[in-house]
Amino acid sequence: MRAQTVGMLIHELNILKLNKYPPSCYEALRGEYPGFLCFEIAGEIPDLQKKLFEDLYNRPRHVWLAQELAVARHGVALSTIQKDWKMHKPSEFRRRRSANGTGKG
């Protein structure tokens, strides 16, 4: 379940990154996507609101941010979320193995 939360958050963060809102427009963006779990989590913890915008636009991938949000959601250690992600991530996030078995295309 925690790995699925991370996957859902990654999808949300990918959508949000396309909007390029400045941090001052947090409420406007939240209003545009009221059902997003990332806003529900960040709304409970003000430091996460700031981190949400800083990391959203400054990192090419959102796994770390999604994992940090999942920590706040589930109340477990980051290492627990990372282990769950490694062991139970949804198939759409798994690397596909090539014919030679190296994992590279």
C-alpha positions, 0 to 999 in steps of 0.5 A: 500500500505504501509503494502504491501511495508513492506511485500515485504521488509520482503521477500527481507530481508529474502533472503539477510540474507541467504547470510551472506555478511559482511557490506563491501560487500554492493555493491556486494550484491546490484549487486547480487539483483539489483531489490530489493526495500531495496537497492533502499531505502537504496541507497538514505540514507547512514545511512540506508545502515549501518543499513541494514547490522547491523540489517539484521544479528543481529535480528531474524525477520525483521519487524522493519527494513522493517518498517524503510525502509518503513518510508523512502520510503513513507515519513510518521511517523514510527507510521503510518507504524506500524498502517498500518502493524497492520491493513492491513498486507498481509494475509501471515503475519497474525497469524493463529488462533487455534481451541481453539481461542487463536492464539497458535498452 
